Amino acid sequence: MEQRIDYAKAFPEGYQAMIHLEGAVRRSGLEPALLELVKIRASQLNGCAFCIDMHTKDARHKGETEQRIYALSAWRETAFFTGRECAALAWTEAITNIQQGHASDAVYAEVREHFSEAETVKLTWAIGAINVWNRVAVAMRPAVGGYEPQG
């Protein structure tokens, strides 16, 4: 597909606000590997090829295994993920798929078993941020495949 609009150039203030939010999430104390899993899973749910490409590459660059990346869309059917990761993935799905109902008390209770109050809020901001990126990328169609991890 061809890119529709270069969103960073068309609205640099909005783009920079998202970059600042990403920085805050990165410095939040949540595990980088967990954040990449959440970003991949939300991107899968939203059908965002650009973000799937980016975050699978970032995850591999940070040491994530191919097996876990490939199984992420069926994470409930494997024993590859920790309880904390499963809770984060369930929370990701619950607040990404809001057309199927809002985050249930059961999913909230599960995430709170593994995350403190502050961590739950930080995780929620991380999920919200990737959902914004997904929607912008799906709408504006940046070129997929050329992303290379930094550092």
C-alpha positions in Angstrom: 0.0 0.0 0.0 1.0 3.6 -0.6 1.3 6.0 2.3 -1.6 8.4 2.4 -0.2 11.2 4.6 3.1 11.7 6.4 1.4 12.2 9.8 4.6 13.3 11.6 5.0 16.2 9.1 1.4 17.0 8.9 0.9 17.3 12.6 4.3 17.4 14.3 2.9 18.6 17.7 0.6 15.5 17.8 3.5 13.2 16.8 5.8 14.7 19.4 3.1 14.3 22.1 3.0 10.6 21.3 6.8 10.4 21.3 6.8 11.9 24.8 4.1 9.5 26.0 6.2 6.6 24.6 9.2 7.9 26.5 7.2 8.0 29.7 6.0 4.4 29.1 9.5 3.3 28.4 10.7 4.9 31.7 7.7 3.6 33.7 9.6 0.6 35.1 7.5 -2.0 33.3 9.6 -4.7 31.7 10.6 -3.8 28.1 9.8 -7.4 26.9 6.3 -7.2 28.5 5.7 -3.9 26.7 6.7 -5.3 23.4 4.4 -8.3 23.8 1.5 -5.9 24.6 2.3 -3.7 21.6 2.4 -6.8 19.3 -0.8 -8.2 20.6 -2.7 -4.9 20.4 -1.3 -4.4 16.9 -2.5 -7.9 15.9 -6.0 -7.2 17.2 -6.1 -3.9 15.3 -4.6 -5.3 12.1 -1.8 -2.8 12.0 0.9 -4.3 9.8 3.3 -1.4 10.3 3.3 -1.8 14.1 3.4 -5.6 14.0 6.5 -5.3 11.8 8.1 -2.7 14.1 7.4 -4.4 17.4 8.2 -8.0 16.4 11.6 -6.6 15.2 12.0 -4.7 18.4 11.1 -7.7 20.5 13.6 -9.9 18.7 16.2 -7.2 19.0 15.6 -7.2 22.8 16.0 -11.0 23.0 12.4 -12.2 22.6 12.1 -15.7 21.2 10.6 -16.5 17.8 8.5 -19.2 19.4 6.8 -16.7 21.8 6.3 -14.1 19.1 4.7 -16.7 16.7 2.4 -18.0 19.5 1.3 -14.6 20.7 -2.0 -14.6 18.9 -2.8 -17.9 20.7 -1.2 -17.1 24.0 -3.9 -18.7 26.1 -3.2 -22.0 24.4 0.5 -22.2 25.4 2.6 -22.4 28.5 5.1 -19.9 27.0 4.0 -16.9 29.0 4.3 -16.0 32.7 1.2 -15.3 34.8 2.2 -11.6 34.8 2.5 -11.6 31.0 -0.9 -13.5 30.6 -2.6 -10.9 32.8 -1.1 -8.1 30.7 -2.2 -9.7 27.5 -5.7 -10.3 28.8 -5.9 -6.6 29.9 -4.6 -5.6 26.5 -7.3 -7.5 24.8 -10.0 -6.3 27.1 -9.2 -2.6 26.6 -8.4 -2.9 22.9 -11.5 -4.8 22.0 -14.0 -2.4 23.6 -16.7 -3.0 21.0 -17.1 -6.4 22.7 -17.8 -4.8 26.1 -15.7 -2.9 28.5 -12.9 -4.4 30.6 -14.6 -6.9 32.9 -14.2 -7.0 36.6 -12.7 -10.5 36.2 -9.9 -9.3 33.8 -9.3 -6.3 36.1 -8.9 -8.6 39.1 -6.5 -10.8 37.1 -4.3 -7.8 36.2 -4.4 -6.5 39.8 -3.1 -9.9 41.0 0.1 -9.3 39.1 0.4 -5.5 38.9 0.3 -2.8 41.6 -2.1 0.0 41.3 0.6 2.3 39.7 1.8 -0.5 37.4 -1.8 -1.1 36.2 -2.2 2.5 35.3 1.2 2.5 33.5 0.2 -0.6 31.6 -3.1 1.0 30.7 -1.3 4.0 29.3 1.0 1.8 27.3 -1.9 -0.1 25.8 -3.7 3.2 25.1 -0.6 4.5 23.3 -0.2 1.5 21.0 -3.9 1.7 20.2 -3.4 5.4 19.1 -0.3 4.4 17.0 -2.3 1.5 15.4 -5.2 3.7 14.5 -3.0 6.4 12.9 -0.9 3.8 11.0 -4.0 2.0 9.8 -5.5 5.2 8.6 -2.3 6.8 7.0 -0.6 3.6 5.7 3.1 4.2 6.4 5.3 1.8 4.3 5.7 -1.6 6.0 8.9 -3.6 6.1 11.6 -1.0 6.2 11.8 -0.5 10.0 15.1 -1.4 11.7 15.5 -1.5 15.5 17.7 1.1 17.0 20.5 0.5 19.6 
